[in-house]
């Protein structure tokens, strides 16, 4: 077993009690992926043929794993993770959400598997937020990456930013996040420090990259972009979901349990008023095989 697909209709009604059977059954493995299917029935995505894997579930399992490792666009949440987070006092569980692009009836045809441009395919679309086993909303692919940055789960990704009149790509090869949590005067405070390093991926900026301080402006651009993006997503989780999907409550419990005890039965209240500070630091180590841009001024 590699995949458990759940229809959106089931999550909206809060009918996830059947997961107890899956979790309790000794004959079912517990390292499979779980996805929420948007717009179609769960069975539709399991009938889509493709050229990569004979089984639709094997293909989607690989797709989710690759998405998480190479870009940070999917949460690596298996059954044990979901059950643990669901029962925690300071975190709300999430699951990857997928959608079917094209005609589901043509997805099962052999021709769909042979085509380089299939008429039907499954796309990792977003992130489903499940509060008390019930769907409360979705987050975008970029917001999934923001969440994984906070959780220290980014392995590799590419950030595109603007410097001057041009754009550039920053390939992250290493990322580390440290979070300090403490309750100050009745208000939970979190300081999130994200340290990254990587390489220049590509650019249309005419810039002297031979200079010792050549990357400072680019790094500053990345830092401001990501701090703003992560802060906006945190505010969204407060206002739209009223749910701590980052697990900050669990960190407060670990680091300041004396004050967390007042929130342990309703961490949502503590999260709603929490002060969260973001510090994103990027370091471009090298520019690749070329110092100057391929297209000169």
C-alpha positions in Angstrom: 0.0 0.0 0.0 1.5 3.3 -1.1 -1.4 5.8 -1.2 -4.7 6.6 0.6 -6.9 9.0 -1.4 -9.8 10.7 0.4 -12.5 12.6 -1.4 -13.0 16.3 -0.5 -16.6 15.5 0.3 -15.6 13.2 3.1 -13.3 15.8 4.7 -15.9 18.5 4.5 -18.3 16.3 6.5 -15.6 15.5 9.0 -15.9 11.7 8.4 -12.2 10.8 9.1 -13.1 8.4 11.9 -12.3 5.5 9.5 -8.6 6.3 9.9 -8.8 4.5 13.2 -9.4 1.3 11.4 -6.4 1.9 9.1 -4.2 2.9 12.0 -5.2 -0.1 14.1 -5.0 -2.8 11.4 -1.8 -4.8 11.7 -2.0 -5.9 8.1 -1.7 -2.4 6.6 1.6 -0.7 6.4 1.9 2.8 7.9 4.4 4.6 5.6 1.9 5.4 2.8 1.0 8.9 1.6 -2.4 10.4 2.2 -4.0 12.9 -0.2 -7.2 14.9 -0.4 -8.8 14.8 -3.8 -10.3 18.2 -4.9 -13.3 18.3 -7.2 -13.4 14.6 -8.1 -14.0 11.3 -6.3 -11.0 9.6 -4.8 -11.4 6.7 -7.2 -10.9 8.9 -10.3 -7.3 9.7 -9.6 -6.5 6.0 -9.1 -7.6 5.2 -12.6 -5.3 7.6 -14.4 -2.7 5.7 -16.5 0.8 7.3 -17.1 4.1 6.4 -18.7 6.1 6.6 -15.5 4.6 3.9 -13.3 2.2 1.0 -14.1 0.1 1.8 -11.0 -1.4 5.3 -10.4 -0.8 5.1 -6.7 2.9 4.3 -7.2 3.3 7.2 -9.6 1.6 9.7 -7.2 3.6 8.4 -4.2 6.8 9.1 -6.2 5.4 12.4 -7.3 4.8 13.6 -3.8 8.2 12.4 -2.5 10.0 14.2 -5.3 7.9 17.3 -4.8 8.9 17.4 -1.2 12.6 16.7 -1.6 13.3 18.9 -4.7 11.1 21.9 -4.1 9.3 21.7 -0.8 5.8 21.7 -2.4 4.3 18.8 -0.4 4.3 17.8 3.3 6.0 14.5 4.1 3.1 13.3 6.3 2.4 9.6 6.6 -0.3 7.9 8.7 1.7 7.9 12.0 2.5 11.6 11.5 -1.2 12.5 11.0 -2.3 10.6 14.1 0.4 12.1 16.2 -0.3 15.7 15.1 -4.1 15.1 15.4 -3.7 14.1 19.0 -1.1 16.8 19.9 -2.1 19.9 22.0 -0.2 22.5 19.9 -0.6 21.7 16.2 -3.2 21.2 13.5 -2.7 18.5 10.9 -2.5 19.1 7.2 -2.4 16.8 4.1 -1.4 17.2 0.5 -4.3 18.0 -1.9 -4.4 16.9 -5.5 -6.7 17.5 -8.4 -7.4 15.8 -11.7 -6.6 17.9 -14.8 -8.5 16.7 -17.9 -11.2 14.2 -18.5 -11.3 11.4 -15.9 -12.9 9.0 -18.3 -9.9 9.3 -20.7 -7.4 8.8 -17.9 -7.8 5.0 -17.9 -7.2 4.6 -21.6 -4.0 3.0 -22.8 -3.4 6.0 -25.2 -3.2 8.3 -22.2 -0.2 6.3 -20.9 1.5 6.5 -24.3 1.1 10.2 -24.9 3.7 12.8 -23.9 0.9 15.2 -23.3 -1.8 13.1 -21.6 -5.4 14.1 -21.8 -5.8 13.4 -18.0 -3.2 13.7 -15.3 -3.0 14.1 -11.5 -1.5 17.4 -10.2 -0.2 18.2 -6.7 -2.3 21.3 -6.2 -2.2 22.6 -2.6 -2.4 21.8 1.1 -5.5 20.8 2.9 -5.9 22.1 6.5 -7.9 19.7 8.7 -9.2 20.9 12.0 -10.8 18.4 14.3 -10.9 16.0 11.3 -12.8 18.5 9.1 -11.5 20.5 6.2 -11.3 24.3 6.9 -9.4 25.5 3.9 -6.4 25.2 1.5 -3.0 26.7 1.2 -1.1 27.2 -2.1 2.1 25.4 -3.2 4.2 28.4 -2.2 2.6 28.5 1.2 3.4 24.8 1.7 7.1 25.7 1.2 6.7 28.6 3.7 5.4 26.1 6.3 8.3 23.7 5.6 10.8 26.5 6.1 9.4 27.2 9.5 9.4 23.4 10.4 13.0 23.0 9.3 12.0 20.5 6.6 13.3 22.1 3.4 15.9 19.9 1.7 16.2 21.9 -1.6 14.2 24.5 -3.5 14.6 27.5 -5.8 13.5 31.0 -4.9 13.0 33.6 -7.7 13.5 37.2 -6.7 13.9 40.7 -8.3 17.1 42.8 -8.2 17.1 46.1 -10.0 15.4 45.6 -13.3 15.9 41.9 -13.6 15.2 38.5 -12.0 17.4 35.8 -10.7 17.1 32.3 -9.2 18.6 31.1 -5.9 19.0 27.4 -5.5 19.0 26.4 -1.9 21.3 23.5 -1.1 21.2 23.7 2.7 18.6 25.2 5.1 18.4 25.3 8.9 15.6 26.7 11.1 15.8 27.5 14.8 12.8 28.6 16.8 12.8 30.1 20.3 9.5 30.1 22.1 8.6 32.0 25.3 5.5 33.5 26.9 6.0 37.2 27.8 3.4 39.0 29.8 0.7 36.5 28.8 1.6 36.6 25.0 3.3 33.7 23.3 6.4 35.0 21.5 8.3 33.1 18.8 11.5 34.1 17.1 12.1 32.1 13.9 15.5 32.2 12.4 16.0 30.6 9.0 19.5 30.2 7.6 20.0 29.1 4.0 22.9 28.8 1.6 23.0 28.0 -2.1 24.0 29.0 -5.6 23.0 31.5 -8.2 20.7 29.5 -10.5 20.2 31.9 -13.4 19.8 35.6 -14.0 19.0 38.3 -16.6 20.7 40.9 -14.5 23.8 42.6 -15.8 26.0 42.6 -12.7 29.7 42.2 -11.9 29.7 38.9 -10.0 33.5 38.9 -9.7 33.2 41.6 -7.0 33.7 40.3 -3.4 30.4 41.9 -2.4 28.6 41.0 -5.6 25.8 39.0 -3.9 24.8 41.3 -1.1 22.1 43.1 -2.9 20.7 39.8 -4.2 20.7 38.2 -0.8 18.9 41.2 0.7 16.2 40.9 -2.0 15.7 37.3 -1.1 15.5 37.9 2.6 12.9 40.7 2.3 10.8 38.6 -0.1 10.8 35.5 2.1 10.2 37.3 5.4 7.2 39.1 3.9 5.9 35.9 2.3 6.1 33.8 5.5 4.6 36.5 7.7 1.6 36.9 5.3 1.0 33.1 5.4 1.2 33.0 9.2 -1.4 35.8 9.3 -3.6 33.8 6.9 -3.5 30.7 9.1 -4.6 32.9 12.0 -7.4 34.8 10.2 -8.8 32.2 7.8 -8.0 28.8 9.5 -7.5 29.8 13.2 -5.1 26.9 13.2 -1.5 26.4 14.0 -0.2 24.2 11.2 3.4 24.9 12.0 3.6 23.2 15.4 4.6 26.4 17.2 2.4 25.3 20.2 4.4 22.1 20.5 7.6 24.2 20.6 6.2 26.4 23.3 5.2 23.3 25.3 8.7 22.0 25.0 10.5 25.3 25.8 8.1 27.0 28.3 5.7 24.4 29.6 5.0 26.5 32.7 3.1 29.0 30.6 1.9 26.6 28.0 -0.3 24.8 30.5 -2.9 27.6 30.3 -3.3 26.9 26.6 -3.1 23.1 26.5 -6.9 22.7 26.2 -7.3 25.4 23.6 -4.1 26.4 21.9 -6.1 28.2 19.2 -6.5 31.2 21.6 -2.8 31.3 22.3 -1.9 31.1 18.6 -4.4 33.9 17.7 -2.6 36.4 19.9 1.0 35.1 19.4 3.7 37.4 18.3 5.8 35.8 15.6 9.1 37.3 14.3 10.8 36.0 11.2 14.4 36.4 10.3 15.4 34.9 6.9 19.1 34.9 6.0 20.4 33.8 2.6 24.0 33.2 1.5 24.9 32.8 -2.2 28.0 30.7 -2.1 28.9 30.7 -5.8 27.6 31.8 -9.3 28.1 28.5 -11.0 30.4 27.9 -14.0 30.2 31.6 -15.2 31.0 34.8 -13.4 29.5 37.2 -15.9 25.9 36.9 -17.3 25.6 34.9 -20.5 24.0 37.9 -22.2 26.3 40.9 -21.8 25.0 44.5 -21.6 
